[in-house]
Amino acid sequence: MVPLSWYLMLSAALFAIGLFGALARRNAVGVLIGIGFMLNAANINFIAFWRYGNPLLMTGQIFAIFVITVAAAEAAVGLALFIAIYRLRGTVNLEEVDLLQG
């Protein structure tokens, strides 16, 4: 059986990779992928704490399903916005996109 600390280290590493990707990337799609990594790290934590806590309560699984749903909606809306920005500006580089200027 894998100890809880291994799941927590995996989740922390995945969250750190996602945070770095969201803060260091200039491409909007890369930022969206980094946010997805951070949401998956939260899911790993929910499932791990559910597994090693009280498995009769389904709270960890319910939270994980809720986060997966939110992540799917975030990805769909984010990609739709990025496609619209690309059609309007011709780039998805976050430093080149200035939506306040016409």
C-alpha positions, 0 to 999 in steps of 0.5 A: 500500500502506498503511504499518504505522504507519497500522494502528498509529495506527488500532488505538491510537485504537480501543483508546483509545476502548474504554478510555474507554468501559469506564472512563467508562460507567455502563451495563453494556452500554456497558462491554461494547462498550468491551471489544469495541473493545479486543479489535478493536484487538488484532485489528488489531495481530495482522493488521497485524504478520502482514501486514508481518512474515512472511506465511508464518507464520499466527500473526497470523491464528490469534491473531486468530481466537482473540481473535474467539472469546474476544470472542464468548464474552465478549459472550454471557456478559456479556449473559446476566449483564446480563439476569439482573441487569436481571431481578433489580434492574431496572437495568443501571447499574453504580453502582446495582447492588450485588450484595453486598446482598440 
